[in-house]
C-alpha cells in the first residue's frame, strides 16, 4: 500500500511559514540524541527492574531508597546531558511565536535548559528537578533543585580507592589509606548504576531527602503511574485549544502519542484544521498508524536532533 503522507521538508517549510497557532507534543525520543535512555520499550530496564515498576507510589512506600537511587541516577544523567539542536530549535520557535505552545512528556529538564519560554512549555509528567513532600497533608514543593547528589548518600560511586581503617596503633596506616584515596579521587571513574553487577549502597531512610517543613521523606516531583496528571497543565493546553478558532499545525516529536491525553490532542487539533507533522525514529510510531496520517500531513523518519532544526529553518534560521 503506498504511503498516504508527505515526506518533503519544502512543503512543510512553506506551511510552517504560514502557520500561527501551533501545538507540539514532545516525547522521550526528542532527548535520545542527547544520550538519555528513554526507559520505555526495549530500553526500559534499570538494574533488572522494569522502570515502570519503580515509577509508582507503591514502589516508593515499599523501598524509598531504591526508588530514590533510580531517580538520583536519572537526575545525574540528565544534568550531564546537554540540550540537543532540536531543543534549541523549538525554544527559538517559541520565542518567535507567542502562539506556539508545547506539551512535553519529558521530565529531563533539557527543554527549560535550552531556554524554552516557561509560559509556553507545559510539563505533563513533572520534572526530575522538582521535589515534593510525600506527606499526605504537606504541600511543600521545591522547584528546579539541581543539586547533585541531592543528599550525600545518593552520590554516584566511583572506582577510586576508598579509605580503610588501619591496624596500626599510631594511625599511620589509616592516614596513608586516606591520602591514597584522596590522590585517586579526581581520576575516579563513575560506576554505571544501571548495571546490576555494580553494588548498590545500603541507604537508610534517615539518609534520604527530608521535607524541611514536616520532616517526612520527600520524593521526586514527577507523575507516577496511577497518579493524576497536573490539572494546571491540562487546563493550560485545553484553554489554548478552546481559544483557537483554528490550529494550523501540530508537531508530534519523539512520541507515538498513542496514550491519552496526548493521543486526544492530535484528534482535537485536526478537528480545528491542523495539519500533522510527525518526527520519529520508527515509522510504526505514527499516531494511529500509517492510516492516521493523510496526504496533507508529514512524517519525517530519523533523529529529531537532526531533523527538527532543518525543518524549522525556514522560520528560525540556523541553530
Long-range contacts (C-beta under 8 A, 24 or more apart in sequence): 1-290, 3-290, 3-299, 4-290, 4-291, 4-293, 4-294, 4-295, 5-286, 5-290, 5-293, 5-294, 5-295, 5-297, 5-298, 5-299, 6-295, 6-296, 6-297, 6-298, 6-299, 7-298, 7-299, 7-300, 7-301, 8-298, 9-300, 9-310, 9-311, 11-298, 12-277, 12-298, 12-300, 12-311, 13-311, 13-313, 13-314, 13-315, 14-314, 15-248, 15-249, 15-275, 16-249, 16-311, 16-312, 16-314, 16-315, 17-314, 17-315, 18-248, 19-248, 19-249, 20-97, 20-99, 20-248, 21-99, 21-100, 21-244, 21-246, 21-247, 21-248, 21-249, 22-93, 22-97, 22-99, 22-100, 22-101, 22-247, 22-248, 22-249, 22-250, 22-251, 23-100, 23-101, 23-102, 23-103, 23-237, 23-240, 23-241, 23-247, 23-249, 23-250, 23-251, 23-265, 23-269, 23-274, 24-90, 24-100, 24-101, 24-102, 24-103, 24-250, 24-251, 24-252, 24-253, 25-102, 25-103, 25-104, 25-105, 25-250, 25-251, 25-252, 25-253, 25-255, 25-257, 25-262, 25-265, 25-266, 26-90, 26-102, 26-103, 26-104, 26-105, 26-106, 26-111, 26-253, 26-254, 26-255, 27-105, 27-106, 27-253, 27-254, 27-255, 27-256, 27-257, 27-262, 28-105, 28-106, 28-254, 28-255, 29-253, 29-254, 29-255, 29-279, 29-280, 29-281, 29-304, 30-84, 30-86, 30-87, 30-104, 30-106, 30-110, 30-253, 30-254, 30-304, 30-305, 30-308, 31-81, 31-84, 31-87, 31-106, 31-108, 31-110, 31-254, 32-254, 32-281, 32-303, 32-304, 32-305, 33-84, 33-86, 33-303, 33-304, 33-305, 33-306, 34-81, 34-82, 34-83, 34-84, 34-87, 34-108, 34-110, 34-305, 35-77, 35-81, 36-77, 36-78, 36-81, 36-108, 36-110, 37-77, 37-194, 39-74, 46-70, 46-73, 46-194, 47-193, 47-194, 47-195, 47-196, 47-200, 48-196, 52-225, 55-222, 55-224, 55-225, 56-224, 56-225, 56-226, 57-224, 57-226, 57-227, 58-226, 60-134, 60-219, 60-224, 64-134, 64-205, 64-208, 64-217, 64-219, 65-202, 65-203, 65-204, 65-205, 65-207, 65-208, 66-200, 67-219, 67-220, 68-154, 68-203, 68-208, 68-209, 68-219, 68-220, 69-154, 69-193, 69-200, 69-201, 69-203, 71-128, 71-220, 71-222, 72-149, 72-150, 72-154, 72-156, 73-156, 73-193, 73-194, 74-107, 74-108, 74-128, 75-128, 75-129, 75-148, 75-150, 76-148, 76-149, 76-156, 78-108, 78-109, 78-110, 78-128, 78-129, 79-109, 79-146, 79-148, 81-108, 81-110, 82-110, 82-113, 83-110, 83-111, 83-113, 83-114, 84-110, 84-304, 84-305, 85-305, 85-306, 85-308, 85-309, 85-319, 86-253, 86-304, 86-305, 86-307, 86-308, 86-309, 87-111, 87-113, 87-114, 87-116, 88-114, 88-115, 88-309, 88-319, 89-308, 89-309, 89-312, 89-316, 89-319, 90-114, 90-116, 90-253, 90-308, 90-312, 91-115, 91-116, 91-117, 92-312, 92-316, 92-319, 93-312, 93-315, 93-316, 94-120, 94-121, 96-315, 96-316, 97-315, 101-236, 101-237, 101-240, 103-233, 103-237, 103-262, 103-265, 105-255, 105-262, 107-222, 109-146, 112-144, 122-233, 122-236, 122-237, 123-230, 123-233, 124-223, 124-229, 124-230, 124-233, 124-261, 124-262, 125-222, 125-223, 125-229, 126-220, 126-221, 126-222, 126-223, 126-230, 127-221, 127-222, 128-220, 128-221, 128-222, 129-221, 130-220, 130-221, 130-222, 131-209, 131-218, 131-219, 131-220, 131-221, 132-218, 132-219, 132-221, 133-211, 133-213, 133-214, 133-216, 133-217, 133-218, 133-219, 134-211, 134-216, 134-217, 134-218, 134-219, 135-211, 135-214, 135-216, 137-214, 138-211, 138-213, 138-214, 138-216, 140-211, 140-212, 140-213, 140-214, 140-218, 141-221, 142-218, 142-221, 143-221, 150-209, 151-207, 151-208, 151-209, 152-207, 153-201, 153-203, 153-207, 153-208, 154-203, 154-208, 156-190, 156-191, 156-193, 157-190, 157-191, 157-193, 157-198, 157-201, 158-185, 158-188, 158-189, 158-190, 158-191, 159-188, 159-189, 159-191, 160-184, 160-185, 160-187, 160-188, 160-189, 229-261, 234-261, 237-265, 241-265, 241-268, 241-269, 241-272, 244-272, 245-272, 246-272, 246-273, 247-272, 247-273, 247-274, 248-273, 248-274, 248-275, 249-274, 249-275, 249-276, 249-277, 250-274, 250-275, 250-276, 250-277, 251-277, 251-279, 252-276, 252-277, 252-278, 252-279, 252-280, 252-287, 253-278, 253-279, 253-280, 253-304, 253-308, 254-279, 254-280, 254-281, 254-304, 255-280, 255-285, 256-280, 256-285, 256-286, 256-287, 257-287, 258-285, 258-287, 258-288, 263-287, 266-292, 277-311, 279-304, 279-307, 279-308, 279-311, 280-304
